[in-house]
Amino acid sequence: MSSQVSDFPSTVDVRWLAAHLDDGDLVVGDVRGPNAHARGHIPGSRPLVLGSPPPMADEASLKQLAGEIVLRLRRHGITGRERLVLVDRGDGVGAMPAAQLAELAGHPRVSILLGGMAAWDGEIATGPFELAPVREADLEPNLRALPTREELASRLDDPSLVILDVRRDEEYTGRRGSECDPRQGHIPGARHVEVGQLFDGPGAPESPDRIRGLVGAPEGAEVVAYCHSGSRSALATLALRSAGYDARNYAGSWHDWSRGDPRSYPAETSAGADPSRRRLFGRS
């Protein structure tokens, strides 16, 4: 699946969760924070605040961050042996970044509840949750979970990787981007699908067939999404995973890429995607 081999789906819906809520190996982590959790939560869930990936990272900083996330997971009683479902308010903004960090720490079975608390129509529990930290966990850091600009630069000619720009058209083409960026345009060869096209509503991805049609790659393909600073592409990654892609979010996105040496991190301003990648997936 998205960061390590697993038969656990990377997204689940409320019907799936309701059917498996009493499974002994299932843990529901509520990323909204302890106060929101206490006011109303899915029965048996626990608050689990992990944060968001950093906007810029290299291998050394990712290793350090992975170790910190392992400690946070252990403090919340997470061992890596459970199936972990993350729940946010419903828009995917909180759950997807938390999933990336759990995967960075090496958790092999992480899923996101599509629609979050807004979609949950079952019983609601209230009150605080007493955490039970664990001293040991089966968690080995997985640096692949968070793409870096070094990885992407080394794979610009890799036909097995789809790089997906989910910004607005004027950002992608370079006509009008953020003034804080030293360069405008897009990563060479990146395809372009605006993030809003991937969703039918807040936190509700389009159908898998619709998403795969927009991306132009088959189910199971490796996709890295990016935007300006990682927020829109985090949402896009949620939709991409719901469509069966091995999808990751480049958190640094264009804000990070545009600050690199142009000789190593080039930019394109044309509107066309790399035709060789289109041919790979049977598209003209």
C-alpha positions as CSV (number, residue, x, y, z in Angstrom):
1,M,0.0,0.0,0.0
2,S,1.0,3.6,0.5
3,S,4.3,3.3,2.4
4,Q,4.8,-0.4,3.3
5,V,3.3,-3.7,2.0
6,S,0.0,-4.2,3.8
7,D,-3.4,-5.8,3.1
8,F,-5.1,-3.1,5.2
9,P,-6.9,-0.5,3.0
10,S,-5.5,3.0,3.1
11,T,-9.0,4.5,3.4
12,V,-12.2,3.1,5.0
13,D,-15.7,4.3,5.1
14,V,-18.1,4.5,8.1
15,R,-19.8,1.2,7.1
16,W,-16.4,-0.6,7.3
17,L,-15.5,1.0,10.6
18,A,-18.9,0.2,12.2
19,A,-18.5,-3.4,11.2
20,H,-14.9,-3.7,12.6
21,L,-15.1,-1.3,15.6
22,D,-15.0,-4.2,18.1
23,D,-12.1,-6.0,16.5
24,G,-9.4,-6.6,19.0
25,D,-6.6,-5.4,16.9
26,L,-8.3,-2.2,15.7
27,V,-7.4,1.2,17.2
28,V,-9.2,4.4,16.2
29,G,-7.0,7.5,16.6
30,D,-8.8,10.9,16.8
31,V,-6.5,13.6,15.5
32,R,-8.7,16.5,16.4
33,G,-7.1,16.8,19.8
34,P,-8.1,15.8,23.4
35,N,-10.6,18.6,23.9
36,A,-12.6,17.9,20.8
37,H,-12.3,14.2,21.5
38,A,-13.8,14.6,25.0
39,R,-16.7,16.6,23.7
40,G,-17.7,13.7,21.4
41,H,-16.0,10.8,19.8
42,I,-16.4,7.4,18.2
43,P,-16.7,4.8,21.0
44,G,-13.4,3.3,22.0
45,S,-11.3,5.8,20.1
46,R,-8.4,7.7,21.6
47,P,-7.0,11.2,21.0
48,L,-3.9,11.0,18.9
49,V,-2.1,14.2,17.9
50,L,1.0,13.7,15.7
51,G,1.3,17.0,13.9
52,S,2.2,17.6,10.3
53,P,5.3,16.9,8.2
54,P,7.9,19.6,8.0
55,P,7.9,21.9,4.9
56,M,11.5,21.0,4.1
57,A,13.4,17.9,5.1
58,D,16.4,15.8,4.2
59,E,17.3,12.3,5.3
60,A,19.0,13.3,8.5
61,S,16.0,15.4,9.7
62,L,13.6,12.7,8.7
63,K,15.4,10.2,10.8
64,Q,15.2,12.5,13.8
65,L,11.5,13.2,13.2
66,A,10.7,9.5,12.8
67,G,12.2,8.8,16.2
68,E,10.2,11.6,17.8
69,I,7.0,10.2,16.2
70,V,7.8,6.7,17.5
71,L,7.9,8.2,21.0
72,R,4.6,10.0,20.5
73,L,2.9,6.9,19.3
74,R,4.2,4.9,22.2
75,R,2.9,7.6,24.6
76,H,-0.5,7.0,23.0
77,G,-0.3,3.3,23.4
78,I,0.4,2.5,19.8
79,T,2.7,-0.4,19.1
80,G,2.6,-0.9,15.4
81,R,1.0,-4.3,15.8
82,E,-2.6,-2.9,15.6
83,R,-4.6,-1.7,12.6
84,L,-4.8,2.1,13.0
85,V,-7.7,4.1,11.7
86,L,-7.3,7.9,11.9
87,V,-10.3,10.2,12.2
88,D,-10.5,14.0,11.8
89,R,-13.4,16.4,11.7
90,G,-14.2,15.2,8.2
91,D,-12.3,17.2,5.6
92,G,-9.1,15.1,5.6
93,V,-7.0,18.1,6.6
94,G,-5.9,16.5,9.9
95,A,-5.9,12.8,9.2
96,M,-3.7,12.7,6.1
97,P,-0.7,14.5,7.5
98,A,-1.0,12.4,10.7
99,A,-1.1,9.3,8.5
100,Q,2.1,10.3,6.8
101,L,3.9,10.8,10.2
102,A,2.6,7.4,11.5
103,E,4.0,5.8,8.3
104,L,7.3,7.7,8.7
105,A,7.6,6.1,12.2
106,G,7.1,2.8,10.5
107,H,3.5,1.9,11.3
108,P,2.6,-0.6,8.6
109,R,-1.2,-0.5,8.8
110,V,-2.6,3.0,8.7
111,S,-6.0,4.0,7.3
112,I,-8.1,7.1,7.2
113,L,-11.9,7.3,7.8
114,L,-13.3,9.0,4.8
115,G,-15.6,11.8,5.9
116,G,-14.3,11.6,9.5
117,M,-16.6,12.6,12.4
118,A,-18.9,14.4,10.0
119,A,-19.7,11.1,8.3
120,W,-20.0,9.0,11.4
121,D,-23.6,8.2,12.1
122,G,-23.2,5.7,14.9
123,E,-23.1,6.2,18.7
124,I,-21.1,9.1,20.1
125,A,-19.3,8.8,23.4
126,T,-18.1,11.7,25.5
127,G,-15.6,12.3,28.3
128,P,-11.8,12.1,28.6
129,F,-9.6,9.1,27.6
130,E,-6.9,7.9,29.9
131,L,-3.8,7.0,27.8
132,A,-1.8,3.9,28.5
133,P,1.7,4.4,27.2
134,V,3.8,1.4,26.0
135,R,7.5,0.9,26.6
136,E,8.1,-1.2,23.5
137,A,6.8,-1.0,19.9
138,D,7.3,-2.8,16.6
139,L,8.1,0.4,14.7
140,E,11.1,0.8,12.4
141,P,11.3,4.3,10.7
142,N,10.3,4.3,7.0
143,L,11.8,7.3,5.4
144,R,10.1,6.6,2.1
145,A,6.9,7.8,3.6
146,L,7.9,11.4,3.1
147,P,9.2,12.3,-0.4
148,T,12.1,14.8,-0.5
149,R,13.2,17.0,-3.4
150,E,16.3,14.9,-3.6
151,E,14.3,11.8,-4.2
152,L,12.1,13.5,-6.8
153,A,15.1,15.1,-8.6
154,S,16.7,11.6,-8.8
155,R,13.6,10.1,-10.4
156,L,12.5,12.7,-13.0
157,D,13.2,10.2,-15.7
158,D,11.6,7.3,-13.8
159,P,8.6,6.1,-15.9
160,S,7.1,4.2,-12.9
161,L,6.6,7.4,-11.0
162,V,3.8,9.9,-11.6
163,I,4.4,13.4,-10.2
164,L,1.1,15.2,-9.9
165,D,0.8,19.0,-9.5
166,V,-2.6,19.8,-7.9
167,R,-2.3,23.6,-7.9
168,R,-4.3,26.0,-9.9
169,D,-3.6,26.3,-13.6
170,E,-1.8,29.6,-13.4
171,E,0.5,28.2,-10.7
172,Y,1.3,25.1,-12.8
173,T,2.1,27.0,-16.0
174,G,4.1,29.7,-14.1
175,R,1.9,32.6,-15.2
176,R,1.0,33.5,-11.6
177,G,2.5,31.8,-8.5
178,S,3.3,32.8,-5.0
179,E,5.4,35.9,-4.7
180,C,7.5,34.3,-2.0
181,D,8.9,31.7,-4.4
182,P,12.1,32.6,-6.3
183,R,10.9,30.7,-9.4
184,Q,7.6,29.8,-11.0
185,G,6.4,26.8,-13.0
186,H,6.3,23.1,-12.2
187,I,8.5,20.1,-11.7
188,P,9.5,18.8,-15.1
189,G,7.2,16.1,-16.4
190,A,4.5,16.7,-13.7
191,R,0.9,16.0,-14.7
192,H,-1.7,18.6,-13.6
193,V,-5.0,18.0,-11.9
194,E,-6.4,20.7,-9.6
195,V,-7.2,19.2,-6.2
196,G,-10.8,20.2,-6.3
197,Q,-11.4,17.9,-9.3
198,L,-10.5,15.0,-7.1
199,F,-13.3,15.6,-4.6
200,D,-17.1,15.5,-4.8
201,G,-17.4,17.5,-1.6
202,P,-15.4,18.2,1.6
203,G,-13.5,15.1,2.6
204,A,-15.4,13.1,0.0
205,P,-13.3,11.9,-2.9
206,E,-14.7,11.3,-6.4
207,S,-15.2,7.7,-7.4
208,P,-12.0,5.7,-8.0
209,D,-12.8,5.4,-11.7
210,R,-13.2,9.2,-12.0
211,I,-9.9,9.9,-10.2
212,R,-8.0,7.3,-12.2
213,G,-9.4,8.9,-15.4
214,L,-8.2,12.3,-14.3
215,V,-4.7,11.1,-13.3
216,G,-4.3,8.8,-16.3
217,A,-2.6,6.0,-14.5
218,P,-3.8,2.5,-13.5
219,E,-4.7,1.4,-10.0
220,G,-1.6,0.7,-7.9
221,A,0.6,3.2,-9.7
222,E,3.1,5.2,-7.6
223,V,2.1,8.8,-7.4
224,V,3.6,11.7,-5.6
225,A,1.5,14.8,-5.3
226,Y,2.6,18.4,-4.6
227,C,1.2,21.9,-4.4
228,H,2.7,25.1,-3.1
229,S,3.3,24.1,0.6
230,G,1.9,20.6,1.0
231,S,-1.7,21.3,2.3
232,R,-3.6,20.9,-1.0
233,S,-1.5,17.9,-2.0
234,A,-2.1,16.2,1.4
235,L,-5.8,16.3,0.5
236,A,-5.0,15.1,-3.0
237,T,-3.1,12.2,-1.5
238,L,-6.1,11.2,0.4
239,A,-8.2,11.1,-2.8
240,L,-5.5,9.3,-4.7
241,R,-5.2,6.6,-2.0
242,S,-9.0,6.1,-2.1
243,A,-8.6,5.3,-5.8
244,G,-6.0,2.6,-5.1
245,Y,-2.8,4.5,-5.8
246,D,0.5,4.1,-3.9
247,A,0.3,7.8,-3.2
248,R,2.5,10.1,-1.1
249,N,2.5,13.8,-0.4
250,Y,5.6,15.9,-1.1
251,A,5.1,18.2,1.9
252,G,7.8,20.7,0.8
253,S,6.1,21.1,-2.6
254,W,6.9,24.0,-4.9
255,H,7.9,26.2,-1.9
256,D,10.8,23.8,-1.3
257,W,11.6,22.8,-4.9
258,S,11.8,26.4,-6.2
259,R,14.5,27.2,-3.6
260,G,16.8,24.5,-4.9
261,D,19.7,25.0,-7.3
262,P,18.1,25.2,-10.8
263,R,20.7,22.9,-12.1
264,S,19.5,20.1,-9.8
265,Y,15.9,21.2,-9.4
266,P,14.8,22.5,-12.8
267,A,11.4,24.1,-13.6
268,E,9.1,23.9,-16.6
269,T,6.6,26.6,-17.5
270,S,4.9,24.8,-20.4
271,A,1.4,23.3,-19.9
272,G,2.2,19.9,-21.3
273,A,2.9,16.7,-19.3
274,D,5.7,14.4,-20.1
275,P,4.5,12.4,-23.1
276,S,6.7,9.4,-22.3
277,R,4.7,8.9,-19.1
278,R,1.5,9.2,-20.9
279,R,2.6,6.4,-23.3
280,L,3.6,4.2,-20.4
281,F,0.0,4.2,-19.1
282,G,-1.6,3.8,-22.6
283,R,-2.6,7.4,-23.1
284,S,-1.8,9.6,-26.1
